[in-house]
Amino acid sequence: MAVDERPAIIVTRDEGLAEAALAEVLYGIEEEGIPFRVTTASVTDAAEAAHTAALASQLGVGVGARGTVIAVTTEKLPADKPYITQKLNARRELDRTVGANAARLVKRSPLRDMEN
């Protein structure tokens, strides 16, 4: 069976973080119709993981998660200045919006409001 090499947002989670913790984020990406691929690594900083993921993604957008922090960034931003940093699993709707906004960065669509 061939490995799926479609362009995708790469989502990197710390090996200590269950993939289920990212469910709403992944649903948000999926709702926007953008493919994603989840990888696991030893993550010390969500922003750095997002930056590394963005560099590895053909779409230029990456998501990093560690503990209670999730970050979204693009390959063009500095590693220490992610586009979005939020508390993970604080609210289901917010997690889903974070994922949707990662996908919207790819599509160059207006981002969804993260305040409400």
N, C-alpha and C positions, 0 to 999 in steps of 0.2 A: 504494500500500500504506500502510495506516495505521500510525502509530507506536504501539508497545505502551506504554500508559500505566497498566498494572496497578500497584497498589501493590507496591513492591519495596525490598529492601535495596539501597542504592547503595554500590558498591565503587569507590573512586577510587584509581587507581594513578598514580604518577609517570610521565611520558612516557618516562623512561629505564628503566623497569622493564617487562620483557616480560610480557604477559598470562599466558604459560605459567608464570611464577613463582607465580601465584596459583591454579593448577589445583586443588591440594588444598583450599585455603580455599573455593573455589567448589563443589567436590564436597561439602564439609561442609554448606554452606548448602543445596544441592540435596537432599541426603539427608534434611534436615529438612522438605522440602516448601515452602520459602519462596522466592518469586521474587527474583531479583537482577538488577541492571543494572550493568555495568562501564563506568566513564567514565575518561578520561585527562585529566590536567591537569599543570601545572607545580607539583609538590608540594615544599614545603620542609620540611614536618613531617608525619609520619604521623598524629599525634593531631589536628592542625588539619584535615587532609584528612578524617579520620573525622567530626569534628564538623560540618564543612560538608556532608558527605554525609548525615549524620543529619538535619540541618535541611532538606535537599532531599527526603528520603525521606518518603513518606506514612506509612510504617511507623515512622518516628522512630528508625531504627537505621542507622548508617553504618560503613563500613570504609574505612580509609586505609592506603596502602602506599607506602613510599619506601625504596629501598635494601634493607637487611636488617631493616627494622622494619615491623610491621603493628599497627594499632590498631583497636579496635572501641569504639564509644560510642553513647550515645543522645542525643537532642535535649535532654534535660533536664540533662545533665552539663556542667560547664564545659569549654571547649575544651582546656584544659591538664590535664585530669584524666579521660582516657579510662577506660572500664570495663575494657578488656583491652589490654595492650601486650605483644607477644611478638617474638622474633626470627623473622623470616620464613625459611623453607626450612632451619631447623635440623634438623627431623624431620618427615617426611611426616605422621605421626599427629598431631603437635601442630598443624600447619597445618590439617588436617582438623577437629580439635577447635575451633580458633579459629573456623572457618566455622560449624560446628554451633552453637557458643555464640552467635554473632551471630544465627542463626535462632531459637535458644531464647529470646533476649531478646525477640524479636517475639512468640513464642508464650507468653511468661511461664512457661516450663518450667524445671525445675531445670537448671543448667548442668552440662556434663560436666567431670570432673576433668581438669585440665591438668597435673598433676604426674606422672602415670604414662603 
